[in-house]
Amino acid sequence: MISDLAQRARSGPPGWFARWADIEARASLIRWFEPLLVPGLVQTELYARAVLGWKPDSAGAEANLRTRLARQTVLDRAELRVVILGSVLHREVGDASVMVEQMEHLLAVGSRPSVMIQVVPDTPGVAGALGGAFAIATEGTADVAAYTDSIVKGGV
């Protein structure tokens, strides 16, 4: 099982994620909950590099980094509403300078009229949300897809 997970990690984004990226690119509104990390759509390059850099295949990590950063263009035309747990802001990814840059970026992106970033405290009342991240994409007035993520697998 561990060797299967390692192989999946080396092989780049899974095929199902391409489906989500296509939906995300068409969405007029994306609502995202993240209990562990800053969501990819609002990550800085250094933060994303630190998140993706654990993979042994650096070429795959670079391709994933370019894809993640390119997805951020959706912020130029769609609304984004993000809810993250407070511990996300205290979890050091990379080093202190990466986190400072990431916090400044969140403030800048969050000042856009089309972006709302909310931080909720880690309390027992939200403990059930620790199962994983999820996002909901809306086109026009209809929710068209949901993306769920966990440590082992994601899906659309």
N, C-alpha and C positions, 0 to 999 in steps of 0.2 A: 504494500500500500504506500509506504513512504517513497519507494522508487517511482511509483506511478505519479505521485504528487511532484516529485523532483522533475520528472520528464515533462509534465504539463507546464511547470514553471519555466523550463528552458525553451519551450516551443512558442513563446509569445502569447499574445492575446488569443483566447479561445474563439472559435467560430461564432458562437452565440453572441459574443460581445460586438461583433461587426453589425449584427442586427440592431442592438441597442444604440450604437453610434449613429446608425442611419436614422433611427427614430428620434434620437436626441437632436440631430441636425435639422429636423423638420419641426420640432416642437416650438410652440409659442410660449410655453411655461414649463419649467422643470422644478419639481419640488424634491428636495434631497435631504434625507436624514443620515447622519454619519456618527456612529458611536466611538470610532477608534482613530480616525485620521481626518485631516482637512480633505474635503472632496476634491477630486482631480480637476474639476472645472475651475477651482479657485486656488490651485497650488502654484507656487512659484517654481521656476525651473530647478533651483537647488533643492527645494523640498521634494519635488517629484523625483529628482535624481537619487536622493537619499532613500526614498520609499522603494523605487524600482531597482536600486543598485545592489540589492542583496543577491540577485540571481547570478549564478556562475557564468552565464553567457552574456558578456558585456555588449556584444553586437545586438542581441535581442533586447537588452535593456535600453540601448540607445534608440532602437526602432520604437519601442513602447513609449519612451520619453517623447519623441517627436510626435507620435500619434496623440498622446495625452495633451500636449501643449497645443496642437492644432485644433483639438476639440473645443478649446476655450473660445474660439471665434463665435460660438453660439451666443456668448454673452453680448455680442454686438447687435443682436436682433431679437433675442428671447428674454423673457423674465426668468429669474432664478430666485428661488426661496430655499435657503439652507438652514437646517437646524443641526447643531453639533452639541455634543456633550462637553461640559466645561473641561473635563480631563484631557480632551483633545489639545487644548491650548497649553497644557502643562506637560504633555508627553513630548520629550525632546526627540525630534527627528533630525538626523544630521548632527549639528552642533548648535551652540547658542546663537551664532551669527545667522544660521539658516532659519532658526525660529524667529529672530528679530525681523528678518526680511519677510518671512511669511506673515507675521502679525501685521506689519505695515501694509502688506499687500491686501490682507483681509479688510483692513480699514479703508484702503483706497477703492477696492472693488465694491465693498459694502456701501460706499457713498454714492454709487450710481443709482439713479431713480428706479432702474429695472431690477435691482438686486437687493434682497433682504437676507441678512445673515443674523441668525438668532443663536444664542448660547444658552443652554439649559443646564442647571446644576445636576451633578451626579447625586441623585437621591434614591432611596429604595423604591420610590414610585416609578422611576424610569428604568429600574434594573432589568425589567423584561425586554427592553429594547436592545439589550446587548447581544441579541442573536445575530445582528448584522445590519449593514447599511441597506437602504432601499431608496429608490427614486421613482417618481411618477411623471410621465411625460404627457402633456396636454397639447392638442392641436385645435386651435379655435376654442370651442367651449367643451370639447370632449376629451376625457382621459383616454389615451390610446394604448398605453403600455406601461408596465412597471418593470423595474430592474431590481433584483434582489442580490445581495452579496453576502458571502460568509467566508470564513478562513479557507474552506475547502473548495467551494464552488459557487458560482453565480448563475443567474438565469434571467431570461426576459419573458 
